[in-house]
Amino acid sequence: MPHLPDFPWDSLVPVAERARANGLIDLSVGSPVDPTPDVVRDALARATDAHGYPLTSGSAALRDAVVAWAARRGAPDLRAAEVLPTIGSKEFVAGLPLWLGLGPSDTVVHPAVAYPTYAVGAALVGAIALAEDDPAAWPDSTRLVWLNSPGNPDGAVLDVPALRAAIGRARELGAVIANDECYADFGWDDPWSTGPTPGVLDPRVTDGDRRGVLAVHSLSKRSNLAGYRAGFVTGCAETIARVLAVRKHLGLIPPAPVQHAMIAALADDEHVSRQRERYRARRSVLAPALERAGFRIDRSEAGLYLWASRAGEDAWQAAYSLADLGLLVAPGTFYGDRGAHHVRVALTASDDDVAEAARRLRASPSVSPLASSSNGSGSESSGTTVVPAAT
């Protein structure tokens, strides 16, 4: 039985209770609240006669839809053999070390501030999980590298030179490298504000050579399909074939109606543009209100979160302070030691809730006293680059 870390959200229960006592507005989890687009729902309804088993590799129509979508996104020569649908993206992130045959002598690299499932996947196979952003520091034992651009929780974006450097180092090590690109449609600051952020399969990154390179995508955020569990991976045909062979044995297959819905979602860019503007508007309300309450917004140039810090408070103290306003956020410690002085604030609440959260923040003292209940030291924030609050 592998030793797994405690599920971080369980530790948030006391904070949630305090927030609930003060009129809960949940800004902690990035679960979409806006409707699933009609074009997707209609496609799902038309496909409910699903009497036969679907293909683990995905239907030909779905793979073609991903290829066409990728061409619009800057990967014009993708082939159907370089596409694999997944049951959302989290199961793929957690399972990839196992499916690649990694074990205790191998290292899985992930971002220094990171979604915890990268480390969980390493733990499942007894591999070493290394939180390290500098490719030069990746050890010879590295067999899998996870990038996450735009990042969860900090919204950081890797530009083309940074992606090229990461791929170059991974190839020196003989490692598979995968970029979790689930937030790529939501860029806020220039140069990411007018189109998707750079993908790891962009020809400027790979020079057309996709060996050992994967891009992981989800429709949960871009299309409000979190409940559908709809994702896919693209890239190295050899690596995808290895993973597909294992998934066939395990029966890891997106349901046929969901595959039909994915085709509709991938073919329609308009609903994604509308959703992006919803999040842009919420960000423009929430970010300056946090700043008015004494927070600094760090990074956050893309994605669905604000990575915020306030002098004099560690992550848990800030979370409790905000809970006194009824606002529930995620302590940065959920995402590694380097998040100890930050909180993650989600943009995925309704317009009304975001407006009310901003009202409460503006009415609060600019710097709150330290909360009496906390798990941290209260040391000064050590944040990174300050970015504009709104675009």
Secondary structure as UniProt FT lines:
FT   HELIX           8..12
FT   HELIX           13..21
FT   STRAND          25..26
FT   HELIX           38..46
FT   TURN            56..57
FT   HELIX           60..72
FT   TURN            73..74
FT   TURN            76..77
FT   HELIX           80..82
FT   STRAND          83..86
FT   TURN            88..89
FT   HELIX           90..99
FT   TURN            100..101
FT   TURN            104..105
FT   STRAND          107..110
FT   HELIX           117..124
FT   TURN            125..126
FT   STRAND          128..131
FT   HELIX           135..137
FT   TURN            140..141
FT   STRAND          142..148
FT   TURN            152..154
FT   HELIX           160..173
FT   STRAND          176..180
FT   TURN            182..185
FT   TURN            190..191
FT   TURN            193..194
FT   TURN            200..201
FT   HELIX           203..206
FT   TURN            207..208
FT   TURN            211..212
FT   STRAND          213..218
FT   HELIX           219..222
FT   HELIX           226..228
FT   STRAND          231..235
FT   HELIX           237..250
FT   HELIX           256..267
FT   HELIX           270..292
FT   TURN            293..294
FT   STRAND          296..298
FT   STRAND          305..309
FT   TURN            311..312
FT   HELIX           315..323
FT   TURN            324..326
FT   STRAND          327..328
FT   STRAND          330..331
FT   HELIX           332..335
FT   HELIX           337..339
FT   TURN            340..341
FT   STRAND          343..346
FT   HELIX           351..363
//
